[in-house]
Amino acid sequence: LRLRRGNNEKNEYTFQAGFLGTDVAAEGPIGKNKGSYLVNYRYSTLTLLANLGVPIGDYSTDFQDLSFNIHLPTSKKSSLTVFGFGGLSDQKSEAEKDSTKWQSEFESYNAIYHSNTGAVGIKYASILNTKSHLQNSIVFSGNEIFYEQEKLDEQYTPRLDYTQKYGNAKITFSSVLNTKLSARYSLRSGLYLNQLFYNVRQLMLNENNSTFETQLDAKGATQSVQAFSQLNIKATDKLTLNTGVHYLQLLLNNSFSIEPRFSASYALNDMQRINLGYG
């Protein structure tokens, strides 16, 4: 994940309004060492219009998201970055309490859907020498999906008949080393350690006996390891080659894969380029 740095010279503020989203942003300098901050928040314009009584369709969609990036130089050769983003969204539909207007069974249901995601991390970058640059990061990320539906009975009373909630989370530590071997060769190698979590639950109403049946109910954790190394070659002024290998292992059952990778990029002129990749 890469977020641009804020303006480290002066404060700037932005407001934008569009049909889908209304957002505000702020950026500017922070600290004494040319640090910077950048914050952006967005909210659904459709929700604002619906609250004003504007008809927008059968579903009411609501979303909001926030992102930030704080860059703090710690010396002439190192810096600390704190970054993150988060998004909340939901979609709702309500059945009309008049069965004569229903054209399908689905129109007799109330439904609500949530989809939320987010990540926050810390990155420390340092210049080791004139040829090498090291970047270490730790990031926590996760996402959640929730769905629930109610069916209107003959008296138009909503009765819950289905619900599901799926959640995934991950803690990732990464370390990536970039080394310039010569004017034409550079090496990039890295290691990723992942702590993985999951939590899933799904219930459905059995209409024959009016009881809820659990179809899914599980949670757990495991780990994965990834490592890679790739060589960038400036073969000519027009031809650039990348070759490398990627390793992935899931510690739950120790399954693994070793994947060779290759790409080439050739510049025909200033306006056209041919790219080829294999993995």
C-alpha positions in Angstrom: 0.0 0.0 0.0 1.4 3.4 -1.0 -0.2 6.7 -0.1 1.3 9.9 -1.3 2.9 12.3 1.2 1.3 15.5 2.2 2.7 19.0 1.4 5.6 19.6 3.8 5.8 23.3 3.0 2.3 24.7 3.7 -1.2 23.7 4.8 -3.8 22.9 2.1 -7.4 22.1 2.3 -9.8 20.6 -0.3 -13.5 20.1 -0.5 -15.2 18.2 -3.3 -18.8 17.2 -4.0 -19.8 14.7 -6.6 -22.9 12.6 -7.4 -21.5 9.5 -5.5 -19.3 11.1 -2.8 -18.6 14.3 -0.9 -15.1 14.5 0.6 -12.8 16.8 2.5 -9.0 16.6 2.7 -6.2 18.4 4.6 -2.5 18.2 4.3 0.5 20.2 5.5 3.8 20.2 7.4 4.3 18.6 10.8 7.3 18.5 13.1 10.7 20.3 12.7 12.3 17.9 10.2 10.1 18.5 7.1 7.5 16.0 8.1 4.0 16.0 6.6 0.4 14.8 7.2 -2.4 14.0 4.8 -6.0 13.2 5.8 -9.0 12.5 3.5 -12.6 11.7 4.5 -15.4 10.9 2.1 -19.2 10.4 2.7 -21.9 9.1 0.4 -23.7 11.8 -1.5 -26.5 9.3 -2.2 -27.2 9.1 1.6 -27.4 12.8 1.9 -29.9 13.0 -1.1 -32.0 10.2 0.4 -32.2 12.0 3.7 -33.5 15.0 1.8 -36.2 12.9 0.3 -34.8 12.5 -3.1 -35.9 9.1 -4.6 -32.7 7.1 -5.5 -34.1 3.6 -6.1 -35.1 0.5 -4.2 -31.9 0.3 -2.1 -30.5 2.8 0.3 -26.7 2.8 0.0 -24.5 4.4 2.6 -20.7 4.5 2.7 -17.9 6.5 4.3 -14.1 6.2 4.3 -11.1 7.7 5.9 -7.4 7.6 4.9 -4.3 9.2 6.4 -0.6 9.3 5.9 1.8 10.8 8.4 5.5 11.0 7.3 8.1 11.8 9.9 11.8 12.0 9.0 13.9 10.7 11.9 17.3 11.6 10.5 18.9 12.5 7.1 18.9 8.8 6.2 15.7 7.4 7.8 12.0 8.1 8.2 8.9 6.8 10.0 5.5 6.6 8.4 2.2 5.9 10.0 -0.6 5.3 7.5 -4.0 3.7 7.3 -7.5 3.6 5.7 -10.9 2.4 6.7 -14.2 2.1 4.9 -17.8 1.4 6.2 -20.6 0.7 3.8 -24.1 -0.8 4.0 -27.1 -1.3 1.7 -30.7 -1.6 2.9 -34.0 -2.4 1.3 -37.4 -2.5 3.0 -40.4 -4.4 1.7 -43.5 -2.5 0.9 -46.3 -3.5 3.2 -48.7 -4.3 0.4 -48.5 -7.8 -1.1 -50.6 -6.8 -4.2 -47.5 -4.8 -5.4 -45.1 -7.7 -5.0 -44.0 -9.2 -8.3 -41.6 -11.8 -6.8 -41.1 -13.4 -3.4 -37.9 -11.4 -2.8 -40.0 -8.2 -2.6 -41.5 -9.6 0.7 -38.1 -9.3 2.4 -36.3 -6.6 4.3 -32.5 -6.9 3.8 -29.4 -5.3 5.1 -25.8 -5.8 3.9 -22.6 -4.5 5.5 -19.1 -4.5 4.0 -16.4 -3.0 6.1 -12.6 -3.0 5.6 -9.5 -1.3 7.0 -5.8 -1.3 7.6 -3.3 0.6 9.7 0.5 0.3 9.7 3.9 1.7 10.6 6.8 1.8 8.1 10.4 2.5 8.9 12.7 3.2 5.9 16.4 3.7 6.1 19.3 4.3 3.7 22.0 1.8 4.7 24.7 3.0 2.4 25.1 4.6 -1.1 23.7 1.4 -2.7 21.2 -0.1 -0.3 17.8 0.9 1.1 15.9 -1.1 3.7 12.2 -0.8 4.5 10.4 -2.6 7.4 6.7 -2.5 8.0 4.0 -3.9 10.3 0.4 -3.7 9.2 -2.9 -4.8 10.7 -5.7 -5.3 8.2 -9.1 -6.8 8.2 -12.5 -7.0 6.5 -16.0 -8.1 7.4 -19.1 -8.9 5.5 -22.5 -9.1 7.2 -25.9 -9.9 5.6 -29.3 -10.3 7.3 -32.8 -10.7 5.9 -36.3 -10.6 7.3 -39.5 -11.9 5.7 -42.8 -10.2 6.2 -45.6 -12.5 7.4 -49.3 -12.2 6.5 -49.7 -9.3 9.0 -46.5 -7.6 7.5 -44.5 -8.3 10.7 -40.8 -8.9 9.9 -39.4 -12.2 10.9 -35.7 -12.9 10.8 -34.9 -15.9 8.6 -31.3 -15.7 7.5 -28.0 -14.1 8.8 -24.4 -14.4 7.9 -21.2 -12.8 9.1 -17.7 -13.4 7.6 -14.6 -11.8 9.0 -10.9 -12.0 8.1 -8.0 -10.2 9.8 -4.2 -10.3 9.2 -1.1 -9.0 10.9 1.8 -8.7 8.4 5.5 -8.0 9.1 7.5 -7.2 6.0 11.2 -6.4 5.3 12.3 -5.4 1.8 15.9 -4.6 0.8 16.7 -2.7 -2.4 20.3 -2.8 -3.6 21.8 -1.1 -6.7 24.5 -3.5 -7.9 25.6 -1.3 -10.8 24.3 1.2 -13.3 22.4 -1.5 -15.1 21.6 -4.1 -12.3 19.5 -3.7 -9.1 18.3 -6.4 -6.7 15.1 -6.3 -4.7 14.5 -9.0 -2.0 12.0 -9.3 0.7 10.3 -11.4 3.4 6.6 -11.3 4.5 5.3 -13.0 7.7 1.6 -13.2 8.1 -0.6 -14.0 11.1 -4.0 -14.9 9.7 -7.4 -14.9 11.5 -10.9 -15.9 10.3 -14.4 -16.0 11.9 -17.4 -17.2 9.9 -21.0 -17.7 11.0 -24.1 -18.5 9.0 -27.7 -19.2 10.3 -30.8 -20.1 8.4 -34.4 -20.5 9.5 -35.9 -24.0 9.0 -39.5 -23.2 8.0 -40.7 -26.7 8.8 -40.0 -26.5 12.5 -39.4 -22.7 12.9 -35.9 -23.2 14.3 -32.6 -21.7 13.3 -30.0 -24.1 11.9 -26.3 -23.3 12.1 -24.7 -23.9 8.7 -21.3 -22.3 9.4 -19.7 -21.6 12.8 -15.9 -21.6 12.8 -13.0 -19.4 13.8 -9.3 -20.0 13.9 -5.8 -18.7 13.0 -2.7 -19.8 11.1 0.4 -18.3 9.6 2.0 -17.9 6.2 5.5 -17.0 5.0 6.4 -15.3 1.7 9.8 -14.5 0.3 11.0 -13.1 -3.0 14.0 -11.9 -4.9 14.0 -10.1 -8.2 16.8 -8.8 -10.4 16.1 -5.7 -12.5 18.3 -5.4 -15.6 18.7 -2.3 -17.9 19.8 -4.4 -20.8 19.8 -1.4 -23.2 18.4 2.1 -23.2 15.1 0.7 -24.5 15.0 -2.8 -23.0 14.4 -3.5 -19.3 14.2 -7.1 -17.9 13.0 -8.4 -14.5 13.6 -11.9 -13.4 13.1 -13.5 -10.0 11.5 -16.1 -7.8 8.6 -16.0 -5.3 8.1 -18.5 -2.4 4.9 -19.0 -0.5 4.2 -21.4 2.4 1.0 -21.9 4.4 2.0 -23.2 7.9 -1.5 -24.7 8.6 -0.5 -27.8 6.5 3.0 -26.8 5.3 1.9 -26.6 1.7 4.2 -24.4 -0.4 4.9 -23.1 -3.9 8.0 -21.8 -5.7 7.1 -19.6 -8.6 9.6 -18.2 -11.1 8.7 -14.8 -12.6 9.9 -12.9 -15.6 9.0 -9.7 -17.4 10.4 -7.6 -20.2 9.6 -4.0 -21.3 10.8 -2.5 -24.6 10.3 1.1 -25.5 9.5 1.5 -29.2 9.6 5.3 -28.9 8.6 8.0 -26.5 4.9 7.2 -26.9 4.8 3.4 -27.3 6.0 0.4 -25.2 5.7 -3.3 -25.4 5.4 -5.3 -22.2 5.6 -9.1 -21.6 5.2 -10.9 -18.3 5.2 -14.5 -17.1 4.5 -16.0 -13.6 
